[in-house]
């Protein structure tokens, strides 16, 4: 069940309309260095996807909220953009295409509260990756990287037995 319908979807769009250039540049850099196309999980109203498509990047989006996707399509049409958007839950992802880069900005991934559903979502995402592709999930809010919350640092890459490369950041409290 999604809570991003009607008023909640409108509130989200009003509250999160602004995207700073640093965030967009971060995603654009990763998308540009990966095999095309890219897939945004929890695309919502297109806060990240639409500016990236305007930059000429091939990005598609998936979201479980029909209301959010309708807003995304309307905003895209107003900008003369026509991205591929899919209405699906991440844990039930059934797309025929594979992607070089799949990403989940902001807090989308944390909304999968059930452990089994999160594992299923992770499996579905990995199935949709091209060989050598990248799955990047935000699991914290980036603006909490302030001294009073500790600092984040990148750990060495870890490669799993099945060849998946993990890039891990860990919070350090000093």
N, C-alpha and C positions, 0 to 999 in steps of 0.2 A: 504494500500500500504506500502511496506517495502522499506527502503532506503539501506538496507544492502544486496546489490547484487554486484557482480563483484568486481570492485576496492574498493568499500566501505567495503566489507567483507574482502578483503585481508588486507586493512589498519587496520581494527579492530583487526584482528588476530596478525598482527605485533605489534600493539600498546599495546594491552592488554594481550600478551602472558604470562607475568610474573604474578603469583599469589603468594602472600606471605603466609607463613605457618600460621600466625595468622588468616588470613581470612579463609583458608581451615579448620583450627581447629574449628573455630566458627561454620561453617556450619556442619562439621562432628559431633560435639557435639550435635547439635539440631537434626540431622538426626538419630544418634544412639539412642537418648532417645525417639524417636517417633516410632509409628508403621510403619513397612515397607510396601510398598516402598515409596520413596520420589519422588517429581516431581519438576524439576527446570523450571521456566517460563523464556523464553528468553534465552535458553541454548546457542545460538550462536554457536561458534566453539568448545565449550566444555571446556573453561577455568576453570570452577569450577567443572563441572560434571566429566570429565575424571580423575582428581586426586582423587576425592571421590570414584569413581568406583574402581580405583586401590587400594584403602584402604579397599575394600571389602564391601562397602556400596551399597545398591540397590537404584540407582537413575536413573530416566528416565528424558527425556527432551522434551520440546516443544518450537518451534520457528516458526515464520511466514516466515522466509527467507530460501528458498531452497538452496541458495548458501552457507549460513552459516552452514546449516545442512550437506551439502555435505562435507564441510571442517571438520566438527566434525566427520562424519563417517570415513573419510580418516585418521584423526589423531587417532581415536579409533582403526581402523584396524591395523595401524602401531604399536600400543601398545597391540595388540591382545585382544582388548576389544570389546564387542558387546552390547552397551546399547540400550534400546528402545528409539527411537526418533520419534517425531510426528511433521508434518508440519501443523500448525494451528495458527490462531490468538487467543490470550488469550480470547478476548471477544466472540469468537465463539467456545470455547473449547468443544469438543465432544468426550471425552475419556470414554470408558466403565469402566475402572478401577477406584477405589478410593484410596486415598493416606493418609498416616498418617502425612505427612509433605509436604507442598507445599511452595516453596520459590522463591523469585524474587531478585537476587543479583544485585548490581550496580544500573543502572538507567533504567532498563527495564520497570518498572511500570509507570514511568514518561512519557514514550513515548506514552501512551494512553492519548491523549490530549483532546478528547471529553468526557464530563461528562457522557453522557448516555452510551457511550462505556465502560468507566471505571466502571460504576455501573453494566453493563452487565458482564464485566470481573470478577468483584468481586463475582457476583452471580454464575457464572460458576465455579469459583474456589471453592467456599463454597459447591457447589453441588458435587464436586469431593473429598471432605474431608471425611475420615472415621470418625465415631463418636469419639469425643474427639481429633480429629486431629488439626494440627496447620497450619495456613497460615501466613507466614512472608514476608512482603514486605519492601524493602528498599525504602524510599522516599526522601533520601538525599544521598549525596556522603560522605562516611565515612571519607575521608581524610580532610574534612572541619571541623573536630572536634578540631580545633586549637583555642587557646585563643582569637585570633583576631576575630574569628567568633562566640564566645560564647561557652558555654559548654552544652552538652546534659545530661539530667538526666531522669531516668525512673520514670514514674508516677505509681500510684497504678493500678492494673489490674481492668478492667471494664468488667462486664458481661452484654451482651445485653439481651433483653426480650426473644429472641429465643435461649439463652444459649451459644452464641459465646463469648469466652473470648478474650478481646483485651488487648494487651501489648503495651503501648504507651510510646514513648520517646518524650520529648519536649525540644526545645532549650531555654536556659536561657542566657540572654545577660549580665551577670556580673560574 
